[in-house]
Amino acid sequence: MVVRDAHVHLFPAGAMADPAGWAARHGETHWARLAQSPLQGWADADAIVRQMDMDGIEFALLVGWYWQTAAATEQQNACLHDAVARHPGRFAAFASVAPQCGETALAALDAALAAGFAGIGECLPQVQGFGWDDPVWLAMLHTTNQRRGRVLMHVTEPVGHLYPGKVATPLQDFVTAAGCYPDIRWVLAHWGGGLPFYHLNPAVATACANVWYDTAASPLLYSPAIWRVALSLVPPGRIMFGSDYPLRCYPRRQSQPDFRLLVDEARSQIDDPATLAAILGQNLDRLLE
Ligand SMILES: [Zn+2]
């Protein structure tokens, strides 16, 4: 079975070489905290491809980070663009955006889309420093809605344990935005912070008709039962396997990050072959169509 991963991070080379120093020079205070976590692994584009080959991952969507600064955003998009170009057929990428930096971020978005980026994200307004009502952000959403484009949001669960970098992301914000911009293909990372449960409310299910969920970092947050539970709440066509590689999602079982353990978990939880094939790859294909 072909496996395609909807959530893989590639960081700029300078950031990987010296995370603390690079973050300090760039004013990336939030990323600095996460980068020192023992859970964080590192892999350049070649290393990602090697691990994909070892673990049977055919294709990965490389996603940007929610940088606080324009300089980091620029470096991120340059390294993503380079990775896609150097590994034909293996990667697509979502561009980082920085609406908090004002009007120049709109030109950067146009340039990214013209350069072939398949969408934007991961975005996290509360860390980046803009509001859902920020005019530049709204202009980005308006443009993306017109193009029937894709937006990936980092979503945290409103209850649970505390961990470095956890910030509240009210679920209502996503429901409201999805209702206002229904032609955007929204991807809510990390099982949407539990939003699938609220699809039991018909008004939420209607507003979220174009909302997709990825499974990034799932083992750090939920027991394997999440796969079956989520499948009872949202259509199987809107859940996408995403690993959050090179995060070590199974810290007790992994010395190095890999894809295989999460693929195995999905296989162990989903009995129906058609549903499994959809989640492990076909849904990502549809998202990117
Ligand atoms: Zn995330």
Residues whose N, C-alpha, C, O or C-beta is under 5 A from the ligand:
A	BS01	ZN	H154 A189
